[in-house]
Amino acid sequence: MTTSEQRPARPTIAQLREITQPPAVRGRRTAEHWTGDLYMRGVSPYLTRVLVRTPISANGVTWLMILSGWLAAVGLLVPGLVGAVLGVLLTQLQMLWDACDGEVARWRGTSSPVGIFLDKVGHYTVETLIALALGIRAAGGVGAVGEHLGYVTLGALLAWLLCLNKALNDMVHAARAAAGLTRLPDSAAVARPRSGLLDRLRSAARFVPFHRIYHSIELSLIILAAAIADAVVGDLTVTRVLVTVLVPLAALSVVGHFVAIVSSRRLRA
């Protein structure tokens, strides 16, 4: 395998895939989003090939990911179908930049803690801002926030729950590091609960994977579906029901995630 200094300035797509999409990346249990396997990793090398010919750094690409996600949340503040479509398009763009920043870093050999940190800042802020934007949409838009503050509060609560749920995984890494333990591989065997009952419940949850709907991609698609339904019924009933239902489901996800962590091997030597 060539080093980053020996790699061609104008790589082919095959060369890029070999270096930037190794099995360790494509086979990650949780870090690889379903859109990666479905289409994003098929598209991303073509943009990565353009990016590696430019001066932009991998961290610069991560900032583009963050900006696209923030703009998705802002776009959702536009009332009706227009805002919902903007949210979907911009979260797709966010996911494409998210695939490309790691590919640029791997091709150039410039992976760093700064890049990982920025990536986490992006996902934490984008997903919480989208949840808050959903609450504002349910209230009727920015101009109606004062009249329907309850929906904005539900959106803020949803944002907090999503942030907490994401933080649980990072708490595991922080706890292991503080205890002097090595990082465990991201595998199903490590994450599996030791209790047989919990393991069966966790397996059953795969058939109703509502805990996966809080990623920016899924959430934006659900918001679009609600906006279409609202357009049919002629008011905001569906969006309001959506934010109301998502809050208890998110709380259940946080509790389930916490129980799954403490009952698995993840916090043990």
C-alpha positions as CSV (number, residue, x, y, z in Angstrom):
1,M,0.0,0.0,0.0
2,T,1.4,3.4,-0.9
3,T,2.0,6.1,1.7
4,S,0.2,9.4,1.4
5,E,3.3,11.1,0.0
6,Q,3.5,8.5,-2.8
7,R,-0.2,8.7,-3.8
8,P,-1.1,10.2,-7.2
9,A,-2.3,13.8,-7.3
10,R,-5.1,12.8,-9.7
11,P,-6.3,9.4,-8.3
12,T,-8.8,7.1,-10.0
13,I,-12.0,6.2,-8.3
14,A,-10.7,2.7,-7.7
15,Q,-7.5,4.0,-6.0
16,L,-9.6,6.3,-3.8
17,R,-11.9,3.4,-2.8
18,E,-9.0,1.2,-1.9
19,I,-7.5,3.7,0.5
20,T,-10.5,5.7,1.7
21,Q,-13.2,3.0,2.1
22,P,-11.4,0.1,3.8
23,P,-13.4,-2.7,5.5
24,A,-12.8,-1.0,8.8
25,V,-14.9,1.9,7.6
26,R,-17.6,0.1,5.7
27,G,-18.0,-2.5,8.4
28,R,-18.6,-0.3,11.4
29,R,-21.6,-1.4,13.4
30,T,-22.9,2.1,14.4
31,A,-20.7,4.7,12.8
32,E,-21.7,4.0,9.2
33,H,-25.1,5.3,8.4
34,W,-27.4,3.2,6.2
35,T,-27.2,5.8,3.5
36,G,-23.5,5.1,3.2
37,D,-24.1,1.4,2.2
38,L,-27.1,2.3,0.1
39,Y,-25.7,5.2,-2.1
40,M,-23.5,7.7,-0.3
41,R,-20.3,5.8,-0.4
42,G,-20.9,5.1,-4.0
43,V,-21.2,8.9,-4.7
44,S,-18.7,10.3,-2.3
45,P,-15.4,9.2,-4.1
46,Y,-16.4,11.4,-7.1
47,L,-16.5,14.5,-4.9
48,T,-13.5,13.4,-2.8
49,R,-11.5,13.1,-6.1
50,V,-12.3,16.8,-6.7
51,L,-11.5,17.8,-3.1
52,V,-8.1,16.1,-2.9
53,R,-7.0,18.3,-5.9
54,T,-7.8,21.5,-3.9
55,P,-6.1,23.1,-0.9
56,I,-9.1,22.5,1.3
57,S,-8.2,20.4,4.3
58,A,-10.3,17.4,5.7
59,N,-11.2,19.7,8.6
60,G,-12.4,22.3,6.1
61,V,-14.7,19.7,4.6
62,T,-16.0,18.9,8.0
63,W,-16.9,22.6,8.4
64,L,-18.8,22.3,5.2
65,M,-20.7,19.4,6.7
66,I,-21.5,21.4,9.8
67,L,-22.6,24.4,7.8
68,S,-24.9,22.3,5.6
69,G,-26.5,20.8,8.7
70,W,-27.0,24.2,10.3
71,L,-28.6,25.5,7.1
72,A,-30.9,22.4,7.0
73,A,-32.2,23.5,10.4
74,V,-32.6,27.1,9.2
75,G,-34.3,25.8,6.0
76,L,-36.9,24.0,8.1
77,L,-38.0,27.3,9.6
78,V,-39.5,28.1,6.2
79,P,-43.2,27.2,6.5
80,G,-44.8,24.4,4.5
81,L,-43.4,22.0,2.0
82,V,-40.6,24.4,0.8
83,G,-38.9,24.3,4.2
84,A,-39.3,20.6,4.6
85,V,-37.8,19.9,1.2
86,L,-34.9,22.3,1.9
87,G,-34.3,20.3,5.1
88,V,-34.1,17.0,3.3
89,L,-31.8,18.3,0.5
90,L,-29.4,20.0,3.0
91,T,-29.2,17.0,5.3
92,Q,-28.3,14.8,2.3
93,L,-25.6,17.3,1.4
94,Q,-24.5,17.2,5.0
95,M,-24.2,13.5,4.9
96,L,-22.2,13.7,1.6
97,W,-19.7,16.1,3.2
98,D,-19.6,13.8,6.2
99,A,-18.5,10.9,4.0
100,C,-15.9,13.0,2.1
101,D,-14.1,14.6,5.1
102,G,-12.9,11.2,6.3
103,E,-12.0,10.1,2.8
104,V,-9.9,13.2,2.3
105,A,-8.2,12.7,5.7
106,R,-7.4,9.0,4.9
107,W,-6.1,9.8,1.4
108,R,-3.8,12.5,2.7
109,G,-3.0,10.8,5.9
110,T,-4.2,13.8,8.0
111,S,-6.7,12.1,10.4
112,S,-6.5,13.9,13.7
113,P,-8.3,14.4,17.0
114,V,-9.4,17.9,15.8
115,G,-11.2,16.3,12.9
116,I,-13.0,13.8,15.2
117,F,-13.9,16.6,17.6
118,L,-15.4,18.8,14.8
119,D,-17.3,15.8,13.4
120,K,-18.9,15.3,16.8
121,V,-19.7,19.0,17.1
122,G,-21.4,18.9,13.8
123,H,-23.6,15.9,14.6
124,Y,-24.5,17.1,18.1
125,T,-25.5,20.6,17.0
126,V,-27.2,19.7,13.7
127,E,-29.5,17.0,15.2
128,T,-30.4,19.2,18.1
129,L,-31.1,22.2,15.9
130,I,-33.3,20.1,13.6
131,A,-35.3,18.9,16.6
132,L,-35.7,22.5,17.8
133,A,-36.7,23.6,14.3
134,L,-39.4,20.9,14.3
135,G,-40.9,22.4,17.5
136,I,-40.9,25.9,15.8
137,R,-42.6,24.4,12.7
138,A,-45.2,22.8,15.0
139,A,-45.8,26.2,16.6
140,G,-46.6,27.7,13.2
141,G,-43.2,29.3,12.4
142,V,-41.0,31.9,13.9
143,G,-43.7,34.5,14.0
144,A,-46.0,32.2,16.0
145,V,-43.6,31.1,18.7
146,G,-45.1,33.3,21.4
147,E,-48.6,31.9,20.7
148,H,-47.7,28.2,20.8
149,L,-44.7,28.1,23.1
150,G,-45.6,24.6,24.2
151,Y,-44.6,23.1,20.9
152,V,-41.3,25.0,21.0
153,T,-40.7,23.6,24.4
154,L,-41.4,20.1,23.2
155,G,-38.9,20.7,20.4
156,A,-36.3,21.9,22.9
157,L,-37.0,18.8,25.1
158,L,-36.6,16.6,22.1
159,A,-33.3,18.3,21.2
160,W,-32.0,17.8,24.8
161,L,-32.9,14.1,24.7
162,L,-31.2,13.6,21.4
163,C,-28.1,15.3,22.7
164,L,-28.1,13.1,25.8
165,N,-28.6,9.9,23.8
166,K,-25.6,10.7,21.6
167,A,-23.5,11.7,24.6
168,L,-24.0,8.3,26.2
169,N,-21.7,6.7,23.6
170,D,-19.0,9.3,24.2
171,M,-19.4,8.9,28.0
172,V,-18.5,5.2,27.5
173,H,-15.2,6.2,25.7
174,A,-14.5,8.8,28.4
175,A,-15.1,6.4,31.2
176,R,-12.9,3.7,29.7
177,A,-10.1,6.2,29.0
178,A,-10.3,7.6,32.6
179,A,-10.1,4.0,33.9
180,G,-7.0,3.3,31.8
181,L,-8.9,0.8,29.6
182,T,-8.4,0.4,25.9
183,R,-11.1,1.3,23.4
184,L,-13.3,-1.6,22.5
185,P,-14.1,-2.5,18.9
186,D,-17.4,-1.3,17.5
187,S,-19.0,-4.8,17.2
188,A,-22.3,-6.4,18.0
189,A,-20.6,-8.9,20.4
190,V,-19.3,-6.1,22.6
191,A,-22.6,-4.2,22.6
192,R,-24.7,-7.3,23.3
193,P,-26.3,-7.2,26.9
194,R,-25.0,-10.0,29.2
195,S,-28.6,-10.7,30.4
196,G,-30.5,-13.1,28.2
197,L,-33.8,-11.2,28.7
198,L,-32.2,-7.8,27.8
199,D,-30.6,-9.4,24.8
200,R,-33.9,-10.7,23.6
201,L,-35.6,-7.4,24.2
202,R,-32.8,-5.7,22.3
203,S,-33.1,-8.1,19.4
204,A,-36.9,-7.5,19.3
205,A,-36.3,-3.8,19.1
206,R,-34.7,-4.3,15.7
207,F,-38.1,-5.0,14.3
208,V,-39.4,-1.6,15.5
209,P,-36.2,0.5,15.2
210,F,-37.7,3.9,16.3
211,H,-34.5,4.7,18.1
212,R,-32.9,5.3,14.6
213,I,-35.3,8.0,13.5
214,Y,-33.4,10.8,15.3
215,H,-30.5,11.1,12.9
216,S,-30.7,14.3,10.8
217,I,-31.5,12.2,7.6
218,E,-34.3,10.3,9.1
219,L,-35.7,13.2,11.1
220,S,-35.8,15.5,8.0
221,L,-37.6,12.8,6.0
222,I,-40.2,12.3,8.7
223,I,-40.7,16.1,8.9
224,L,-41.2,16.2,5.1
225,A,-43.8,13.4,5.4
226,A,-45.6,15.3,8.1
227,A,-45.5,18.5,6.0
228,I,-47.0,16.6,3.0
229,A,-49.8,15.3,5.3
230,D,-50.3,18.8,6.7
231,A,-50.7,20.1,3.2
232,V,-53.4,17.5,2.6
233,V,-55.4,18.2,5.8
234,G,-54.9,22.0,5.6
235,D,-53.3,22.6,9.0
236,L,-50.4,21.7,11.2
237,T,-52.1,18.7,13.0
238,V,-49.7,16.1,11.7
239,T,-46.5,18.0,12.6
240,R,-47.9,18.8,16.0
241,V,-48.7,15.1,16.6
242,L,-45.2,14.2,15.4
243,V,-43.3,16.4,17.8
244,T,-45.6,15.3,20.6
245,V,-45.0,11.6,19.9
246,L,-41.3,11.9,19.3
247,V,-40.5,13.2,22.8
248,P,-41.6,10.1,24.8
249,L,-40.1,7.8,22.1
250,A,-36.8,9.7,22.5
251,A,-37.0,9.4,26.3
252,L,-37.6,5.6,25.9
253,S,-34.6,5.5,23.6
254,V,-32.4,7.2,26.2
255,V,-33.4,4.8,28.9
256,G,-33.0,1.8,26.6
257,H,-29.6,3.0,25.5
258,F,-28.4,3.5,29.1
259,V,-29.6,0.0,30.2
260,A,-28.0,-1.5,27.1
261,I,-24.6,0.1,27.9
262,V,-24.5,-0.8,31.6
263,S,-25.6,-4.4,30.9
264,S,-23.0,-5.0,28.1
265,R,-19.2,-5.4,28.1
266,R,-18.6,-1.8,27.1
267,L,-17.8,-0.6,30.6
268,R,-15.8,-3.7,31.6
269,A,-12.2,-4.6,31.2
